[in-house]
Amino acid sequence: MIDLHTHSLFSDGEVVPSELIQRARIKGLRAIAITDHVDASNLEFVIRAMVKFVRSLQGHDVIPVLAGIELTHVPPTQVLSLVRKGRRLGAQLVVVHGETVVEPVARGTNRAAIMAGSDILAHPGLISAEEVKLAANKGVALEISSRRGHSLTNGHVARLARRWGARLVLNTDAHSPRDLISLDMAEIVAKGAGLSKAEFIEMRKNSEALFQKARRRKGRGVT
């Protein structure tokens, strides 16, 4: 499994990045992205620190890691500029915290994330059919989440994604090592969302393709 949405002590995760990737490795994950929560106040600090950390791992026996960010609770009107700034500073993967039903995310965030061309719209809640069609056209992946609360609308997201051809990825949104899951558990989450075995395999392929695309960005913004 490749997990493209995790958190470390750089935001509200429980462990430092090195422990997170070691725990992920022991859990059987093939690769992860560390996507700590950011807004305009800390975006530059987090990206620069994470890119330097990922570069420090070169030549060492660890699983591949992406330096990412998750834009979180930012005004929808800021999303485009922050996605662009994040990539300019070196973020290899840009996730946007979607309109989950268990947090008061500003309305319009899902659409703003899609229009901005983010890589993943995380836990998009009761996303509209129009927004799913837009995500399919823009190539923005929609997240199926194993995280409690956020997972409540997995079935809704999966159903609309199937209908309109939007790409899905399955992530943990891990804030603790306890949140990381095995491949077997990921398949159970997918099945619970109403997805077939073939669709689960397709999600894994989507994650692999997105990981490889993001990896080629190489965190170029840090000197």
Secondary structure, 3 states (H helix, E strand, C coil): CEEEEECCCCCCCCCCHHHHHHHHHHHCCCEEEEEEEECCCCHHHHHHHHHHHHHHCCCCCCCCEEEEEEECCCCHHHHHHHHHHHHHHCCCEEEEECCCCCCCCCCCHHHHHHHCCCCEEECCCCCCHHHHHHHHHHCCEEEEECCCCHHHHHHHHHHHHHHHCCCEEEECCECCHHHCCCHHHHHHHHHHCCCCHHHHHHHHHHHHHHHHHHHCCCCCCCC
